[in-house]
Amino acid sequence: MNDATTPTRTRPFFGMALVNRLCGWWTALVLAFLYLPLALLIAYSFNASRLNVVWEGFTVRWYREMLANEPLIRALKNSVLIAGVTTILSVVIGTTGAWLLHSYRYRFRRLWEALVFVPIAVPEVIMGIGLLILFTAVAPGINGFLDSAFGAANETRFALGFVTTIIAHVTFCFPLVLVAVQARLADLDPAMEEAALDLGATPLVAFWRVIVPCIMPAIISGALMAFTLSMDEVLVTYFVCGPESKTLPLEIYDNVRKGLNPMLNAISAVFVAATAILVVIAERIRRIGR
């Protein structure tokens, strides 16, 4: 029997069960807001209607037209080429930079680390305009040097094109590799390199034979993220590319400005699927490397 003087416990109005339920609803709402447009885009890429307003039946016609569109295929090849070269350069620069920042102590080291991450924080429009001004300013000097080095028969010119696009993409892609590799290096035991040096290995051999295999998951993860970011980039590429180096995102943007085209849904669906696959692979590799 309960004592009359014993205080009764009152159940709080906002219990944890209610809080968890509200958080679950909010999470579902955010996920729906983010991914429902993508789901509709993929679904309507199989819609037989040219207007894409109502569903008129299932078809793969737009995918066939996409594969037969020469400007799109050319832009896709440009994107793959630029992203591939960008990834290789970003891996080399990012891995080397992460190793140097991890192994050696420099004057103003914190400042150097902060400057490395500036391309990630700077808005893409500002970066694109800044790189355009830079390339325009240095072009006369580079072309003059090429003319003096190779003579009047020189036909090589520095202008907006593949080179400038790759330089711009490397600028904001290599910090991703550096961050991934630096995080992995922080977890390594320094005794591994010391043991290799004691056994007679040079610093370069110790890095290549001991350190690189240990940080390989981080390198692959950073490379996949750099490739994905380079393939998706629009704003910076818009300012620094030339007419012959137009990438797939820019080609899609130009087609969207002309009007609705169901083929663009198919292109976007393939692009979204490929990007999602690369991101998932990069995340799985990053987790394996922990």
N, C-alpha and C positions, 0 to 999 in steps of 0.2 A: 504494500500500500504506500502511495506517495505521500510524503509529508506536506502539509498545507503550506509550510514556510519555504519549501523548495521552489526556487524560481523555475518557471517553465521556459524552455528554449523555443525561441521564435525563428522560423525559417526566413532567411533574408530574401527580400523581394528579387534582388538581382543576384541570383546564385550563379555559380560557375557553369552550371548546365545551360542557363540562358545566355551567358556571355559566349560560351563556346558555340551555341547555335547561331547567335548573331554574327560571330566571326566567320562561321562557315557560310552563311548566306552572303555576307559581304565578299568573301573570297570567290564564291561561285559567280556573283555579279561581275566582279572585276575580270575573271577569266572569260566569261561570256562576252563582255565588252571588247576584250582583246582578240579573241579567237573566233567569234561568230562571223565577223566580216570575212575572215580567211576561209572559213568553212563554206560560206555562201559563194565566194569567188570560185572555189574549186568545184562546187556543185554546178554552178552555172556555166563552167567551162565545158560541160557536157550537154548544155541546153541547145536544142535545135533552132530556137528562135534567134534571129539576127539582132533583134532589138533588146533581148535579154530582160524584158519586162515581166513576161509570164513564161511559165514552163510549158514547152510544146513537145517535149519528147527527148529521148536520149540519143546522142550522136557523138562521134569522135571526129566529125568533119573539121572542126577548128584546129585540132591537133595535126591533121593531115595538111591543112593550109599553112600551119606554122612551119612544118618541116619543109615545105616547098617555097617559103619566102626567103629569097636570097639576101636581102638587106639584114634580116634578122639572123640568119646563119652566119653572115659575115661579122655582124656585131657580137655574136656569141663567140666566134673564134677569137676576136680581139679581146673580149673579156677574159677568156681562158688564158690567152697568152700573157696579158698584162697581170692577171692574178697569179699565174705560175711564176713569172719572173719576180714579181713583188714578194711572193712567199719565200722564194729562195734567198733573196737579198735580206728580207726581214729576219729570217732564221739566222743567217750569218751575223748580221749586225746585232740583233737582239741577244743571241747566245754569247757572243764575244763581249758585248757590253755588260751583260749580267755577270759574267765570270770576272771581268776586270773590277767591277764595283764590289764584288763579293770578296775577292782575294787581296786587293790592294787598298791602301788608304791614301787618298788624295787630299790636297788642300782644297777647301770649299767643296767637299764631297757631297754634302747635303744639297748644295746649290746645283751641282751637276745632276743629281738624281731628280731634283724638282724640274729642271729643264727638260729632262727626258720625257716626263709625263705631260708637258705642256701641250703637245699635239692631241692628246686625248681630251683635254679640258677645253681647248679653244673651239669655238663654234665653227662648223664646217664652212659657212659662208665667208667668215673672216679669213680662214686658212686658204680657201680657194682664191680669194682676191689677193691675199698677200703673195701666194706662190705665182700667180699670174703677173703681178708687178715685178717680182724677182726675175722670172724667166724673160720678161720683156726687157728688163734692164741689162741682163748679162748677155742677151743674144748678140748684140753688135760686137762685143768684145770677143766672144767665142768664135763667131763667124770670121772676124778679122784674123784671129790666130790661125784658124783653119786655112784661110786663103794664103797667109804668109808661110805656113808650113808645107802646103801641098801645091802651091803655085796657082796660076790662073786657071788651070784645068780642073780645079777642085769643084765638085758638085755637091759635096756634103754641107748641109746647112743645119744650123740649130734653130728649130722652130717648134711650135706647139705640135705635139704628136705623141708617139709611143714613149719616147724617152722622158718627156716632161710628165706624162701621166704616170709612168712607173715611179719616177722620183717622188711625185706627190703621194702616191699610194704607200710607198715605203715610209714616208715621213710619219704617217699616222698608224701604220701597221706594226712596225718593229717594236714600239713600246709594249704591245700585247705579248709578243714573244719574250721580251725582257722581263716583264712582270711574272709570267709563268715560270720561266727558268730561274729567276731570282728566288721565288718562293720555294722551289725545289732545292736549290743550293743551300738555303738556310737550314734545311733538315738533314744535310749530309754530314757525316762524321769527318772532320778534317784529318783524322788519323789515316784515312784511306790514301789520300794524296801523299802524306808524309811517308807512309810505308813504301809507296811506289818510288819516291825519290831516294829513300834509303837503299832500295834494291838496285839503284843505278839508272833509273829512268830519268830522262830530261823533263823539265816542266811541260813541254809540249806533248811528249809521249804520255806522261802521266795524265794530262788533261784528256787526250784522245782515247786512251785505252782504259782509263779508270773512271773519270768524271762523266764523260759523254754518255756511256751506257747507263749510268745511274740517273741522268737527267733526261734521257731520251723520251720518256712519256710526256714530260713538260714541253720538250721541243716540238713533238708531234702535235700536242694540244695547241700550243701557240701558233704553229704553222697552219693548222686547220682554221683557227679563228682568224688569222691574217688573210687566208684565202677567201673565207666567207665575207669578211669585211670589204675586201677589194672587189669581189664580184658584185656586192650590193651598192657600192658607193655611187652617188649621183651628183651631189652638189660640188664637191671638189673637182670631180672629173669634168663637170660642165665647164669649168673655168680654164682647165689646163690641157684638154684634149684637142686634137686637130680633126679635120674632116675625115681622114683615113683611119683614125684610131677611135672612132665612136664605139662605145661599149654597149652591151645589151640593155642596161638600165636606161641609158640615154635614148636608145632607139625606141624603147617602150614609151618613154616620156613624150617623145616627138609624135608617136602614133596616137597617144591619148589626147594630145592637143588637137588633133585633126577630127576627133569624134569617137563615139563608141564603136568598138570592133570586138566581136566575140572571140577573135583569135587572141586578143590581149589577155583574156581570161585564161586561156590555155597556157600562154607564155608565163603569166604570173603564177599559175598553179604549179608548173614545173619548177619555177624559180623558188617558190616557197618550200616545196617538197625537198629540193636539193639543199637549200639552206638549212632546213630543219634537220636533215640527215647529217650534215657536216657538224652542226652544233651538238647533236646528240653524241656523235662519235668523239668529238673533242672532249665533251664532259665525261664520257666513259673512260677515255684514256687518262684524263686528269685524275679521276678517282683511283684508277689502277696504280698510278704513280705515287699515291700517298703512302 
